[in-house]
Amino acid sequence: MAHSKFPLEVLTPEGEVFSGEVEMVSTFTGVGSISLLAGHEALLATLVPTELRIYRTEDDVLRFAQAEGYIQFADNRALLLVEEAIPPDQLDRSVYETKLTESRHTLQQAPEDSEEHARALRDIRRYEAFLSVAAA
C-alpha cells in the first residue's frame, strides 16, 4: 500500500547525506523507536546511535548507521541533524572494532564523573550500533 510522501533531509557536519521525498523514516530517539509518516504531529527529539531507515517506497529502503543527533518534524517535513550517517557498505568493521576496543579501554581508565568517561560511553554506544548495522 502506497503512503503519502513528505520531504526529508539528513544532514551531517560534512554536508547533506539525503534529500528527497519519502514515505516513512524510522530511527531511534532517546525514549525509543519512532517511525514517521506524512501528517505526523510536530516533533523535536534527540537521536541515539542506531540504524536509520529511509523508505522512499515500501520496497526501496535506504539504510545508514546513524550517530547521535536530532530529528524535527514540522509542517509535514522531516529534518535529521546527525553527527554521522554512513551507508552499511561504507563501514569498515575492523576500524570500528578497533575504535570500540579503544573506547572501552578509555572508559576503564577515566574517572567516573569525568567528561572523558561520558565521551567514552557515548563512543561505545555509537561503535556498537555501527557494528550492528554493518553485520545486518
C-alpha positions in Angstrom: 0.0 0.0 0.0 1.5 3.4 -1.0 1.7 6.1 1.6 1.7 9.8 1.1 5.2 11.3 0.7 6.9 14.1 2.6 10.3 15.8 2.2 13.2 14.5 4.3 16.7 15.9 4.7 19.5 14.2 6.5 22.4 16.5 7.3 25.8 15.9 9.0 28.6 18.4 9.8 30.2 17.3 6.4 27.0 18.1 4.4 23.9 16.6 3.0 23.5 12.8 3.2 20.0 12.6 1.8 17.3 14.9 0.5 14.1 13.7 -1.1 10.5 12.6 -0.9 9.9 9.6 1.3 7.0 7.5 2.6 8.5 6.9 6.0 11.6 7.4 8.1 12.5 5.0 11.0 15.1 5.7 13.7 15.6 5.6 17.5 15.2 8.5 19.9 16.3 8.9 23.5 13.0 7.3 24.6 12.5 4.6 22.0 12.0 3.8 18.3 10.0 6.0 16.1 8.6 5.8 12.5 7.3 8.9 10.9 4.7 9.0 8.1 3.3 12.0 6.3 1.0 14.1 8.5 2.7 13.2 11.8 2.3 15.7 14.6 5.1 18.2 15.2 8.1 16.6 16.9 11.5 17.5 18.1 13.6 14.7 19.7 17.2 13.6 20.3 18.5 10.7 18.4 20.7 7.9 19.6 23.1 5.7 17.6 21.1 3.1 15.6 20.2 2.0 12.1 18.4 4.8 10.2 15.9 3.5 7.6 14.6 5.8 4.9 11.6 4.3 3.0 11.4 6.0 -0.4 8.8 3.4 -1.1 7.8 0.2 0.7 10.3 -1.7 -1.5 13.0 1.0 -1.8 14.7 1.3 1.6 17.9 3.2 2.3 19.9 2.2 5.4 22.5 4.2 7.3 24.5 3.8 10.5 23.3 6.8 12.4 25.1 8.6 15.2 23.7 11.0 17.8 21.7 13.9 16.7 18.2 15.5 16.4 15.0 15.0 14.5 12.5 17.6 13.7 9.1 17.1 12.1 7.1 20.1 11.4 4.8 21.4 8.5 4.9 17.8 7.0 8.7 18.0 6.6 11.4 16.0 8.4 15.0 17.1 9.2 17.6 14.9 10.8 20.8 16.6 12.0 23.2 13.8 13.0 27.0 13.6 13.7 27.4 10.8 11.2 25.2 8.8 8.7 27.1 6.1 6.9 25.8 3.5 4.4 26.4 0.0 5.6 28.7 -0.8 2.6 31.0 2.0 3.6 31.5 0.8 7.2 34.9 -0.9 7.8 34.3 -3.4 10.6 37.9 -3.6 11.5 38.1 0.2 12.0 35.0 0.3 14.2 36.1 -2.8 16.2 39.4 -1.1 16.9 37.7 2.1 17.9 35.3 0.1 20.2 38.2 -1.6 21.9 40.0 1.8 22.4 36.8 3.4 23.8 36.3 0.5 26.3 39.9 0.9 27.4 39.4 4.7 27.8 36.2 4.0 29.8 38.1 1.8 32.3 40.8 4.4 32.8 38.7 7.5 33.0 37.4 8.9 36.3 33.7 8.1 36.6 32.4 11.6 36.7 34.7 13.0 34.0 33.9 14.2 30.5 36.4 11.6 29.2 34.2 8.9 30.8 31.0 10.3 29.3 32.6 10.6 25.9 33.9 7.0 26.1 30.3 5.8 26.9 28.9 7.8 24.0 31.6 6.4 21.6 30.9 2.8 22.8 27.2 3.2 22.0 28.0 4.6 18.6 30.5 2.0 17.6 28.4 -0.9 18.9 25.4 0.5 16.8 27.6 0.9 13.7 29.0 -2.6 14.0 25.4 -3.9 14.4 24.4 -2.1 11.2 27.5 -3.4 9.4 26.6 -7.0 10.4 22.9 -6.8 9.2 
